[in-house]
Each structure stands twice: as structure tokens, then as C-alpha cells.
Amino acid sequence: MTLLAVAVDGRGLVDPADPVFRADDEALLRGSAAFETLPVYGGRPFELERHLARLGSSLPTLALPPLEDGAAEALVATLARHVDGDFVLRLYRTEASLVATAAPIPEGLDELRARGLRMHVVETGLPAPLVAGAKATSYALALAAVREAERNGCDDALFVADGIVLEAPTANVWWRTGAALSTATAGAGVLPGVTRAVVWELAEAAGLAVREGRFPFAELAAADEVFTTSSIREVMPVVSLDGVAVGGGAPGPVAPRLQEALRLRSRR
């Protein structure tokens, strides 16, 4: 990952090649640091308040110290002033540090959106509820699932536990049957995505019914349309699961509508 800029609480902008974390920082060493990822469009962070609220709720779960008032906002403002155009913003909170980074938005997202994701189904055990809702840096399983998906000729993975749909490694999963949208309930194994919340609002504003719950994989596989939502990829259609076409094997009609509505909201 190429970094455009780095800012550290108490230090301001630093050289991206400089060290910013302590070697004895237990949260960093054990993958229990909290973090948030969000896009910045034209200097404006999208849904920053919601992301900071989730970051704040993750801290006590991970036994991390709270943020000082305005500290995160100041780092974000520093990067937004320093970096031109759109970029990916990440905030990291460890036991000893608060760090913000800016990186380019990945290329090829619109082309991938036009083609649609090919997903590989990964069966996993039922996740423990102890860290439910916390966004932590312990992403070993998620990254391993993506690598396994790529080895199987797919773009991304879908986690399923005992036949119940959970989420993708870095995204929430949705599917449409008729005029109703479904998504897994946030909780153990399903992060309460900020983009998930925004898309829910946009879907209801468009007259679509939305429900959440614990749903069997067979229901998703038989849906008229499947897509994921995440902060950077936004709304991304899914066209196959383990090589089997879903929704006719092409991006469906609702995902592009929600993507357009999300884009209008994020850039206004």
C-alpha cells in the first residue's frame, strides 16, 4: 500500500517512512488495535461522525484508552488539507498511538462494478460474541479468505457459519428477492457497516423493504440479485458464488441505483 501522507496525534504530519507505533504496543502486537476506513472526496470525509462513533464504541471492547476530544478530527483535517483530491483515510487507535493515514483509492473499481464480483464461499465457525461490533486489526482470517478466493479464481470471499450467511472479509452482504432486500443482522461475525447503514436509508427512501436476520445461505443463492457494501468499494454487485451464477450471472438493477444514490450523497 502506497501512503500519500501520515499524521500522528501530538506530532502532526510525519514522513510516511518514519516509525509511528511503539514496538512494545500490545494492541499492535496482538491485533487488538481499533481502526476505521473511510473515503475522502474532494477534502470532505464521508460519514466521519458515524465512523468516529463506531471507533469510540470499539475502544472499551478492546480495552483501549478513549480518544481526547477533537484529536481524531484534527488528524483528519490535517490530511484533508495536505492531500489533494480523493483518498482512502484510515484511523488507527492502539494503546499508545492515534495515527491517520491517506492512501490512493484503488483503481479499477468501476470496471469491477460493471463486471460484478465472483465470490468464494468460506465456511467458518460461529464467531464469539465477545468482540461483536468492534472493528479491530485482527484481519488474519479475512486476508486468508481473500487469498483462498483468489486461488479459486474469485475476487472475494463470503463467510458462512453453519449454513448461515455472515459477511465478506471487508464488506456487508445484501441480496434482493422481488422488491425486498435482506442483510445479515449486525453482531457476532457481522460488523455494523457504516455504508450498510447509509445504503439501508437510501433503499428505504427508494421504496424498497429492508429486513435483517439470520438467513440460510440457500436463500441468498436463490436471490434475484446479490451485492456487497463497503466504504471504499461502495455498492458492488455479485454475479457468482463458487462458479454458480446468482441473479442471472450479471449485475442486477437495484445495485446500480443504490450506487448512484450513494455517490450523489457522498459527493454533494
C-alpha positions, 0 to 999 in steps of 0.5 A: 500500500502506497501512503500519500501522507501520515499524521500522528496525534501530538506530532502532526504530519510525519514522513510516511517512512518514519516509525509511528507505533511503539514496538512494545504496543500490545494492541499492535502486537496482538491485533487488538488495535481499533481502526476505521476506513473511510473515503475522502472526496474532494477534502470532505470525509464521508460519514466521519461522525458515524465512523468516529462513533463506531471507533469510540464504541470499539475502544472499551471492547478492546480495552483501549484508552478513549480518544481526547476530544477533537484529536481524531478530527484534527488528524483528519483535517490535517490530511484533508488539507495536505492531500489533494483530491480523493483518498482512502483515510484510515484511523488507527487507535492502539494503546499508545498511538492515534495515527491517520493515514491517506492512501490512493483509492484503488483503481479499477473499481468501476470496471469491477462494478460493471463486471460484478464480483465472483465470490468464494464461499468460506465456511467458518465457525460461529464467531464469539460474541465477545468482540461483536461490533468492534472493528479491530486489526485482527484481519488474519482470517479475512486476508486468508479468505481473500487469498483462498478466493483468489486461488479459486479464481474469485475476487472475494470471499463470503463467510458462512457459519453453519449454513448461515450467511455472515459477511465478506472479509471487508464488506456487508452482504445484501441480496434482493428477492422481488422488491425486498432486500435482506442483510445479515443482522449486525453482531457476532461475525457481522460488523455494523457497516457504516455504508450498510447503514447509509445504503439501508436509508437510501433503499428505504427512501427508494421504496424498497423493504429492508429486513435483517436476520439470520438467513440460510445461505440457500436463500441468498443463492436463490436471490434475484440479485446479490451485492456487497457494501463497503466504504471504499468499494461502495455498492458492488454487485455479485454475479457468482458464488463458487462458479454458480451464477446468482441473479442471472450471472450479471449485475442486477438493477437495484445495485446500480441505483443504490450506487448512484444514490450513494455517490450523489450523497457522498459527493454533494 
